[in-house]
């Protein structure tokens, strides 16, 4: 029972077509922009004056491959009380 389930999960993870079926979205478009490596869109959100600016900056640096900066901004996002208070931002 366990082996067939692992085989199915491995097949789904290896399939590039399955990535398009992931319903990940947020009102700022950060999740979609990160999945599409759209650094331009993330830079716009990162420069905004919204609660999503830290998450936008984290995603921006993630798409550039600068994981240290991405982690720094992700931690700032988590610490920001405005992000927690914003409804519908479970992905952020």
Secondary structure, DSSP 4 states (H G I P E B T S, - for coil): -HHHHHHHHHHHHH-HHHHTT-----TT-HHHHHHTT-HHHHHHHHTSSSTTHHHHHHHHHHHHT-HHHHHHHHHHHHH-HHHHHSTT-S--
